[in-house]
């Protein structure tokens, strides 16, 4: 099996759908831990060092990736910025401006991430390229189906605003003309 190391669970799920029985996935950021504030441990660097593919979200979410890759010292590692090709959303303004890293919470973002992960798996395991391509295509078709369903349902909604604890749904809002209001800063 191809050893794949990913930063957090959403990326692990996408990788597993594409790779199926041909890959083994390890997740760096533990369940319940906030990826924004995570710092890798020695065991995480070992996992990256032993992997053939390393998948991270990008868009500034994993501030530690470059240092971890250097410390892991795996010259054969294929590193995948899963969000490559996604038009980033800006947050805030002035000196507090940043980039919203939550692209996987958008169906169109997840679709791009699926394509990026599939390409990486094909590059390290061309013998199973057809399987990876079929699995990615099936998952992409499901994302397209959900996108159509969401578009249809959101078209009927009168109020397009919603309240959330963490402002993580900017890409979903962009896709469907919604407005998120986070209570995070209130507390």
PyMOL commands that set and color helices and strands:
alter all, ss='L'
color gray80, all
select helices_A, chain A and resi 9-22+35-37+42-50+65-72+94-96+103-105+107-124+126-155+170-176+184-186
alter helices_A, ss='H'
color red, helices_A
select strands_A, chain A and resi 2-6+23-27+53-56+78-81+89-91+98-100+161-164+179-182
alter strands_A, ss='S'
color yellow, strands_A
deselect
rebuild
show_as cartoon
